[in-house]
Amino acid sequence: MEWTPVVFVTFKLLVLGIGMFFAIKWHYDQGKKRENERRVVLRASVQVVVVFLISLLALAALTWDLAKTLGLDLTWP
């Protein structure tokens, strides 16, 4: 049997094994990092929703007050 295939197959398995190790490690580390990113994005999203709802309520109150001031009939039918 020739030595060339043995050396090349061994080298190929070694390189692929090291590559798979680092790929799995990188994905694992990215998963940990994304956990923190998800928290930051979720917190920012909640803040945007809260500010939007407060703005919506303030606009509704101002509209109601303006309608009352102008003498519009706001009774429910």
Protein Blocks (a to p, Z undefined) as FASTA:
>chain_A
ZZklmmmmmmmmmmmmmmmmmmmmmmmmmmmmmmmmmmmmmmmmmmmmmmmmmmmmmmmm
mmmmmmmmnopafbdZZ
